[in-house]
Amino acid sequence: MQQAAGDGSGRFLRIGAGIRLLPELLPARPVGDLPIPLPPARRFRAFRRKYGIKSVR
């Protein structure tokens, strides 16, 4: 479901912009409250798998 690259449908998760997705996964908490700034790409993969986010590439 990749539309315009600008709307962040798919490829936006590669960069730190992925933080935008976190609030949607976790119960609503401010981004500043996250215990970690942003998990490394490898760990984020497992993180996505854990939450069953397959639409994001």
N, C-alpha and C positions, 0 to 999 in steps of 0.2 A: 504493500500500500504506500509506495513512495510517490508523492505528488511533487510539488515544487520543492527543491532542496531548501529554499528559504523558510518554508513554513515548519520545518523541523519534524517532518513526518517520520523520517527514518535515520538520517545520518547525523542528526544533531547530538546523538548520545556519545559519539566518538570523543567529543571534546568535553571540557568541564561543564559545558552546557547541560550535560546529562543530569546535573544537580536539579534541573527543572523537573525532572521526572520523579525524583525522590519523594517530594511532598505528596504526589498522587499515590505512591505505593504505600507509604507508611501512614499511620493515622496522622491527621493534620497537625504538623508541628513545624514551626518556623525553620528555615534552612539553617539559621545560625545555631540551632539547638543540636544539629547533627554532631555526634561524638567525633566523627572524622571529617576532614575537609572534603575528601572525595576518594573512594577506594580506587586503587590502581586498576588499570584496564582488565587485568587477569581476574582480580578479585571481583570486579564489577560483573564479569561474565557469570561467575558463580552466583552473584547476587541476583542477576536477572533470571537465571535458571531457577533459583530458589523461589522467586516470586512469579515464575511462569510468564515472563514477558518475552514472547517470541516474536511479536510484531516489530520489535526494535532491532535494527541491525547495526 
